[in-house]
Amino acid sequence: TSVKAAGGGAVAAITRDTDGVPIVVVRHDGNLMTVYAGLDNLAVSKGAKVSAGQSLGTSNSSGILHFEVRRGFESPFRVDPDGRRFGCVRGFAPGRGGCKK
């Protein structure tokens, strides 16, 4: 199954997690980043411009795709795809003024 970019931007990073699962990070306007993990057959490279709906690769054989929207590359905030709820990524907890370690 083709995995498509949620919006236009540039591929900021392509890496792998500790289990070797590929991770693609796309930087968008407004300091937003989308993160996709669990891809095979990558169709993009670091620095490539992508448009909304462009294929980034295919979902791996497990059929499990991790997707998140973040504000900034190192941000402890996670924005749910519906755009209405915010949360803190693992290792951070809600605190006054944002997420704290």
LUMLOGU-170577 format. One record per residue: x, y, z of N, C-alpha, C in turn. Coordinates in steps of 0.2 Angstrom, whole numbers, padded with zeros to 4 digits, always signed. Example, Ala and Ser with C-alpha at 12.3 -4.5 7.8 and 13.67 -1.06 7.14 Angstrom:
+0066-0028+0039+0062-0022+0039+0066-0016+0039+0064-0011+0035+0068-0005+0036+0064+0000+0039
This chain:
+0004-0006+0000+0000+0000+0000+0004+0006+0000+0003+0011-0004+0007+0017-0005+0006+0021+0001+0011+0024+0004+0011+0029+0010+0012+0036+0007+0007+0040+0007+0008+0047+0004+0009+0053+0009+0012+0058+0007+0014+0064+0011+0007+0067+0013+0007+0069+0019+0001+0072+0022+0000+0079+0019+0006+0082+0017+0006+0089+0014+0013+0090+0011+0013+0096+0007+0019+0098+0004+0025+0100+0009+0031+0099+0007+0037+0100+0011+0043+0098+0008+0048+0097+0012+0054+0094+0010+0056+0088+0015+0059+0083+0013+0061+0077+0017+0067+0080+0021+0066+0080+0027+0071+0083+0032+0076+0078+0034+0074+0071+0035+0078+0066+0037+0075+0059+0035+0080+0055+0034+0078+0048+0033+0083+0044+0037+0080+0040+0042+0084+0036+0047+0081+0030+0049+0084+0026+0053+0081+0020+0056+0080+0020+0063+0075+0017+0066+0075+0016+0073+0080+0010+0076+0080+0009+0082+0084+0004+0085+0083-0003+0082+0077-0004+0079+0075-0011+0076+0076-0011+0069+0079-0006+0066+0080-0005+0059+0074-0003+0055+0069-0001+0058+0063+0001+0055+0064+0008+0051+0063+0009+0045+0064+0016+0042+0060+0021+0044+0062+0027+0045+0059+0033+0047+0060+0039+0042+0054+0042+0040+0055+0047+0035+0052+0053+0039+0055+0059+0039+0053+0065+0042+0052+0070+0036+0046+0073+0036+0045+0079+0031+0044+0085+0035+0047+0090+0033+0046+0097+0036+0041+0101+0031+0037+0104+0035+0031+0108+0031+0032+0115+0034+0028+0120+0030+0028+0126+0033+0025+0127+0040+0026+0132+0043+0023+0133+0050+0027+0129+0055+0033+0127+0054+0037+0123+0059+0034+0116+0060+0030+0114+0056+0027+0107+0057+0031+0102+0053+0031+0096+0057+0035+0090+0054+0030+0084+0054+0030+0080+0049+0026+0074+0049+0032+0068+0049+0030+0063+0053+0035+0058+0054+0031+0051+0052+0035+0047+0048+0032+0041+0045+0037+0035+0047+0035+0030+0050+0039+0024+0052+0036+0018+0050+0039+0013+0047+0037+0007+0045+0036+0007+0037+0040+0010+0034+0040+0011+0026+0045+0006+0023+0043+0003+0018+0048-0001+0013+0048+0003+0007+0053+0001+0002+0053+0004-0005+0052+0011-0005+0057+0015-0001+0057+0022-0001+0057+0025-0008+0053+0030-0009+0052+0033-0015+0055+0040-0015+0058+0042-0009+0061+0049-0008+0068+0049-0005+0071+0054-0006+0078+0054-0003+0078+0061+0002+0083+0061+0006+0084+0067+0010+0085+0073+0006+0081+0079+0008+0082+0085+0004+0077+0085-0002+0073+0080-0004+0069+0080-0009+0062+0084-0007+0060+0088-0012+0054+0092-0011+0048+0087-0013+0043+0087-0008+0037+0082-0009+0031+0087-0009+0026+0084-0013+0019+0088-0013+0014+0083-0009+0009+0086-0007+0003+0083-0004+0001+0077-0008+0001+0071-0005-0002+0065-0009+0004+0061-0013+0010+0064-0013+0015+0061-0016+0017+0055-0012+0019+0049-0016+0021+0043-0012+0028+0044-0009+0028+0042-0003+0035+0042+0001+0038+0035+0000+0034+0030-0001+0036+0023-0001+0030+0018+0000+0031+0012+0002+0025+0008+0004+0025+0005+0011+0019+0004+0013+0019+0001+0020+0023-0006+0020+0026-0007+0026+0030-0013+0026+0025-0019+0027+0028-0025+0027+0024-0032+0027+0020-0032+0033+0022-0029+0039+0018-0030+0045+0011-0026+0044+0011-0021+0039+0005-0017+0038+0004-0012+0044+0009-0011+0048+0008-0006+0053+0012+0000+0051+0009+0006+0051+0012+0012+0050+0012+0017+0056+0017+0020+0058+0017+0025+0063+0017+0031+0060+0013+0036+0062+0012+0043+0059+0011+0048+0065+0015+0053+0064+0014+0058+0069+0015+0065+0066+0012+0070+0069+0013+0077+0067+0016+0081+0073+0022+0084+0072+0025+0088+0077+0026+0095+0075+0027+0099+0081+0029+0106+0080+0037+0106+0081+0040+0107+0076+0048+0107+0076+0051+0100+0077+0057+0100+0075+0061+0093+0074+0062+0090+0081+0064+0094+0086+0065+0091+0093+0060+0093+0098+0054+0095+0095+0048+0097+0099+0046+0091+0104+0044+0092+0110+0041+0087+0114+0034+0087+0113+0031+0091+0109+0024+0091+0107+0022+0087+0102+0017+0084+0102+0014+0080+0096+0007+0082+0095+0006+0083+0089-0001+0086+0086-0005+0080+0083-0010+0078+0086-0014+0073+0083-0016+0075+0076-0017+0070+0071-0019+0072+0064-0025+0076+0063-0030+0075+0068-0036+0079+0067-0035+0086+0068-0029+0088+0071-0027+0095+0072-0030+0098+0078-0034+0095+0082-0038+0098+0088-0035+0096+0094-0031+0091+0095-0028+0089+0101-0020+0089+0101-0017+0091+0107-0010+0091+0107-0008+0086+0113-0003+0083+0113+0000+0079+0118+0007+0080+0119+0010+0076+0123+0017+0076+0124+0020+0069+0122+0026+0069+0119+0029+0063+0116+0032+0059+0122+0034+0053+0121+0036+0049+0127+0042+0052+0130+0043+0052+0137+0048+0055+0140+0047+0062+0143+0041+0065+0141+0039+0071+0143+0032+0071+0146+0031+0075+0150+0024+0076+0154+0021+0083+0153+0015+0083+0153+0012+0090+0153+0014+0094+0159+0015+0100+0158+0017+0105+0163+0015+0112+0161+0016+0116+0166+0014+0123+0165+0019+0126+0159+0015+0128+0154+0019+0131+0148+0021+0126+0143+0019+0120+0144+0020+0115+0139+0023+0108+0142+0026+0104+0138+0029+0098+0140+0035+0098+0143+0036+0095+0149+0042+0095+0153+0045+0088+0153+0052+0088+0154+0055+0081+0155+0054+0079+0162
